[in-house]
Amino acid sequence: MKARFVAVLAALLTFVAPPAGAQTAEQWIAKARAYLGPENALKAVTSIHFIGALEADANTRLPAEIMFQKPYQQRIIVTAPKVIEVTALDGYDAWQKRVNPANPTQWQVTILDASQVKRLRANTWENLNFFAGLEKKGGRVTVAGEVTVDGIACVKLSFHHDDTIVFQRYFDKATGRLVKTETESGAEIREEGEMLVNGIRFPRKVINKSPSGQTNVIAFDKVLLNERIPASEFAVPELQAN
């Protein structure tokens, strides 16, 4: 019986084990992180502050700032001629505020729902953790195969935050560079250009393309790392007008 049991167990292990020489998700993630920068620099990041503009079209550049702070704080500010829009996450609370720049006393706050909170938390984690440690928050990363993107041989990794939030990321097999990202809704995210901050690579532009084909571009002029951003920047605003 023992011999038969061992034979069956060996057969099962052969079935579930990756092919000889295949790299695991952890190994691919390590390569992607090495491309981005030194491990000690990546681990030291506590906050990221992007300063730039939303390029709505060839002639329209709206000032924009994006802040991320560990563990789960995020703030996005886009300033247009007729409205200043702020979207923020503070742990398990998320909100959006729209202000009339001509009269700051005219504003409106909307509290975001649970599904929007989950997505903002996933987005915050993705930006601050550089691909590593998703399993520590209850998610998982799997190798989803190999594919050619723009003529580049890539490995595809699936980052499952839960059953409804999944990021499909395509990494250059040779270098570990992120080539593109897809969301479960069919949106596509690509990065262009490069700037080095504290030895870490950040993109000059992030291009978001929706399933409908609409494209938004955010261009960054500056990236600040490890600021201590006040908690008040993320807290839900008082719902009474001043």
N, C-alpha and C positions, 0 to 999 in steps of 0.2 A: 504493500500500500504506500509505503514511504516513497519508493522509487516512482510509482505512478503519480503521486502528488507532486513530486519535484519536477517530473516531466511536464505535467500540466502547467505548473507555475512558470517554468521556463518558457513554455510556448506563449503564455499570456504576456510575459515581460517582453518577449520578442515582438509581439503584436503592438504593444503600446509604446515601446521605446523608439526614440527618433533614429533615423538611419545613421549608420556609422559615419562619423565625420560631420554630421549636421550640427549647426550651432543652435543653442537654446536662446530663448527670448532674453534671458539675463546677459548672455554673451553679446548679443546684438546691441542691447541697451548700453552695455559697457563701451562698445565701439562708438556708438552715437554720442555718448557723453565725452569720450576722449576727443572726438572731433570738435565738440563745442568748447572744451577748455580743460584745464587741470582739475582733477577731482577735488582738491582742497578748496579751489575757488568756487566750484559748483556747490559744494556742501556749505560754504560760508554765506551763501545768498539768503538774506532774510526778507528783502523787499526789492522790487524793481519799479522804477518810475520812468515811463516812456513819455517823451515830449515831442510833439510833431504836429501833423495835420491830417485830417480826413480829406482825401482828394475826391470830391464828389463827381467832378468831370475835369476836362482839360483846363477849364478856366476858373474853377472854384476850389479854393483851399481853405478849409475850416480848421482853426486851431483846435488841437485835441491833446488830451493827456490821459494816460492809462497808468493806474497804480495797482500793484499787487503787494500784499504783505502777509507773511505767514502768521497763523496757519491758513485762515480763510477770510481775507479781507481784499476787496477790490473796489476801485472807483474809476469810472470813465467819464470824462467831461468833454463835450463837443460844443463849441461856441459858434453859432450861426448868427446872421444879422438880426433875425427876429426871435430867436429862442436860444437859451443856454440849456442844454440837456445833460443831466447828471444821472448816471446809473451806478448803484453801489451795492456791495454785499458786506455784511458784518456778521460773520459766523453763520447763523441760520436765519438771519433777517436780510431782506433785499428790498430795494426801493428805487423809484425813479422820480426825479424832480425836474420840472420844466419851469424856467424863469424867463420873464420878459426883460431883456437887457435894457430896454428904454425906461422901464419902471420895475426895479427889483422887488417891489412890494407885491407885484402880481406874479404869483407862482402857484403850482399845483403839484402835489405829491401823490404817487400811486404806490401802494404796497404790492410787491410781486408775489405770485403764488408759489406753492411748494415745488412744482416742476421747474419753474424759472430759477428758484433758489438752488435746486440740485444742479442745474446746468451751469450756473455761475460758480458754484463750488468746484465742479469738475474743471472748468476753464481756469480757475485760480490755481488749482493743484497742478494742472498741466504747465502753466507758465513758471511756477516757482520750483518745481522738483526735477526738471530736466529728465523726464522719462522714468526715473527710478523710484521704487517703493510703493507702487500702486497697491500691491497686495496687503500692505500694512493698513490701508483704509478700507479693506474689504473688496477691492477690485482684483483684476487679474490681467496679465498680458500673455498673448499667445502668438506663436508664429503662424501666419496665415498663408504662407507660400512665397514663391518668388515670381517676379513679374518685371517686364521691361517698361520703364516710364521715360519718355523723351529720349529713347535710345540708351538709357542707363539701366544696367542690371541692378534690380532692387530686391530687397527683402521686405515683405509686408508684415507689420506687427499690428495686432488688434489690441487696443487699450480699452478694456471693459470696465467702466466705472460702475455700471449696473446693466440690467437688461435693456434699458432704454437710452443709455448714453455710451456710445462707442466711438472712439477715434481710430480710424485706419491710417496708419502712418507708413510711408514708403521711404526706406533708407537706402542710399547708395551702398551696395555690398562692398565696394572697394574702399570707401573712405568713412562710411558711417554718417555722411551728410543727409539731413532730412530733405527729400525731394518734393514731397507733397503730403497733405493730410486730407482725408475725407471724413465727413461725419455720417452718422446713420441716416440722416435726412437727405443725403446726396450733395451737400455743400462741399466745395473744394477750397482748400487753403494752401497758398504757396508763398514762399519767401523770396525776396530779391535783395541783392547787395549784402554788404557786411560791414559791421563796425566792431572793434574790440574794446571791451570795457572790463578792466581788472582781469585781462587775459581770457575773457569769455566772449565767444562770437554771438552777436545779435544781428538780426536782419535790418537793412535800411528800409525795406517796405514789406508789408503783409497784404496779400491780395486775397480777398474773400469773394468767391463766386457762388451764388445761390443756384439751386436746381433750375430756376427759371432763366438763368443766364445773366442776371443782374450782378454787376461787379462793384465792390467797394475796395478802395485802396487806402491804407493808412501808411504814411511816410514818417519816419522818425528822424528828428534832428539831433536828439540827445537821449542817452540812457543813463540814469543815475541808479547806483546800487547801494543797498544797505542803509538807506535813510531810515530814521525812526519817524514814521508817518503818524501824526496824532490820531488817536482813536476817534476823535470827533469828525474826522474826514469821512468815516465810514458809517457812523451812527445814524439811525433813522432820524430825520429832522422832526422838530416839533410840528405837529399838525395844525397848530394855531398860528395865524399870521402875526407877525411882530407889530 
